[in-house]
Amino acid sequence: MRITTVGLDADDTLWHNETIFRLTQDRFRALMGEVAAPEELDARLAAVERRNLALYGYGVKGFTLSMIETAMELTGNEAPARLVADILAAGREMLAHPVEPLAGVDVALSRLAERYRLVLITKGDLLHQEQKLAASGLGDYFAAVEIVSEKDASTYARVFARHGTGAAEAAMCGNSMKSDILPALAAGAFAAHVPYPLIWAHEAADAPAGHARFAELASIADLPDWLGRLG
């Protein structure tokens, strides 16, 4: 089987991301400590995030707005101005957080770029994702960048047709079973799952048992050799 195009997720596949969200959520718990117990706060925030995804999309800005909305709900719309200011400050710090590529990413992308057309396929805020890619120093490896509102089978079919020779001759690599793996397989591509230690509950899904085009890899460093064996 010929592989011409490799799609790669960004957050928690090329660089750390969920860790920053978890640290900020810890900070939110501390700010809201006198208002709600951690378990209640986490459950309410998760519900607000799910409700807002269709409005705000993915990323830091939507997360920050959801924290503010959660604080308003739990205080009966009487959240102190200082609390709202602290939440906004936490969101700004997330946006300004240094981009830290994961171990082995640079070498893996260098090897992959020698043989395949690389396409970055990521969800999130357009400006912030562009800023993170620029700060990562990895941008030159990619022939194209697609920042999309959602990752579904039609997205992968469209992207791999636009930037490659179609999904049948493409592979997708990422940390999210829900967004990176299952819809890419549904589009007809190969898919390699590289787990990250933390996963947002919204992105959790079961692995596709016994799927001939699927692989579970320990590290992105294993991706070039797996693709080579496919060929």
N, C-alpha and C positions, 0 to 999 in steps of 0.2 A: 504494500500500500504506500503510495506516494503522499508525503505530507509537505505542503508548500508554505503553509501559514500557521503561526502559533499565536494564539491570543493569551494574554496574561492579565490577571487581575492586579490591582495596585495595593490597596489597603490590606495589610496583614498577609500579603503574598510577597510584595517587594519591600515594604517597609512597615514598621510598627504603627498600629492605629488603635486597636481595641484597648490596649493597655492605657492609652491616654484617656479614653472614654471612661474606663473603670476608675482611674484615679480621680477624674472629675466627679464621677458619681459618688465616690467616697467623700469628696469635699461637699457635695450637695447634701449628703446625709448629715454631715457635721453642722451645716448651716441650718438645717431643718430639724435639728435634734430636739428642740423644745416643742415642735409642732406634731411630729409623727415618728413612730417607731421605724427603724430601718426597713423591716419587712413590709410594712404598710406603704412606706414611701416608694420602695422599689416596685411594688405591684402597681401603684397608682401611676408612677412615671412610665412603666412599660405599657400600660393601657393608653395613656395619653400619646405616647410615641406611635403606637399602632394606629390610633385614630388620626394622627396628623401626617402619616407618611404620604397619603394621597395629596395633601395640601403643601407640605414643606419639602417632601422628598427626603433623601438621605444626606447625612453630613452634620457637621458641627452646628451650623446655624439652626437647622431644624431641631437638633437636640437641645440647644440653648433655649429656644422658644418653648419647647416641651417642658423643660425644667421650670421656666417662669409660669407656664400655665398650670403645672402641677402645684407649685407653691401657692398660686392664687386659689385653686380649688380647695386646698387643705387649710387655708386661712380664711375661707369665706369671702374671698376677694378683698381681703384686708392685709395683704402681705406688706410689711414695712418697705419703704423706699430703699433702705439700706440693704435689705435682703435681695431685692431685685437688682440693685447695683452690683452686689457681690456675685450674683449668678451671671450677669453680663460680663463681669471681669473674668470669671472662670471660662466663659465661652471665648473671649478674646485671647486668653492665654492658650487655649487649645489651638486656635487658628495660627498663633505665632510659634507653636511648639516646633523645635528642630525636627527635621525629617531624618530618621535613622534607618537606613537600609538593613534588611535582615542578612544574616551571615550567608555567604556563598552566592548572593544574588548577582553581584557584578561579574563574577567568573562565569556563572551559568548563562547570563544574557550575552556575554561575549562569545561563548561557544555557539549558542543558538543563532545569533545574528549572522554567523558565517554560513549557515545552511538554509535558514528560513526567513520569511518575511514576518517580522514581529509587530503585533498590534496590541496596544494597551487598551483594555476594555474595562472601564470602571464606572461605578455609580458615585453620586455625591454632588456637591456644589461645584459648578463649573470653574469658578475662579480659584477656589481653594485647591481643587485637584490639579489644576494647571500650575499653581504655585508649588505644590508638593513635588510634582514631577520635575520642575525646574530646580528645586532645592536638592533633590535626590542625586543629581548628576547622572541620571540614567537615561535621559531623554534621547540621546543620540542613537541608542540601540533600536529605537522604534521607527518603523516606516510610517505608522499612522497611530493616532490617538482618538479613541471614541469614549466620550464621557456621556453616559446615557442615564435616563431617568429610571429605567428598570431593565433587568436582564431576564429576558424570556427567550423562548425558542426562536421567535420571529426576529428578535434583536440579533442573535448570533447568525441566523441565516442571512440577514441583511448585511451585517458587518463582514462576514467571511466572503460574501459575494462581491462586495464593494472593494475590499482590499486584498482579495486572494482569488483562489480558483474554486470557491464554494466550500460549504461546511464539510462535505465528504472528504476533502483533502486538507482539513484543518484540525488543530488540537487546541483545547483550552486548558489553562492551568490556573488554579486558584484555591483559596482556603475555605470557601463557602460551598457546601454541598447544594444548598438551595439556589444560589445565584450563579455559581461558576460551573457546576458539574451537571446537574440534572437538566437544565434547559439547553446546555450545549449538546449533550447526548441526544436530547429530543430533536435538535436541529440536524442531527446526523454527523456531528463532529466526534473526534476522540476527546477524552477529558481526563486530566490528571489532578487528583486532589492532594494538596500539600497542607496538612492541618497546621493551625496556629494554636498555641496553648489556650487561648481564650476565644470564645465565639459568642457573638450577640445572639440572644435567644431567637430573634426574628430570622436569623440566617440558618438555624439548625434544621437538619433534615436527615433522613436515613440514607445510607449509601445504596447505590443500585446493585443489588446482589447478582453476581454472575454476568454482568454486562461485558461483552467482548471488547468494547471500546473504552473501558474504564480502568484506571489504575490508581492505587493508593501509594503515594511516594513519601518517604521519610523527610525529604528535603528537596528544595528546588534544584539543588546540585545534581539530583538524580534524573532530572527531566531530559537533558540532552541524550543520555544513554538510552532512556526508555523510548524516546522518539526515534533514535537510531535503530533500535531493534524492530520498530514497526516497519521501517523501510527495508 
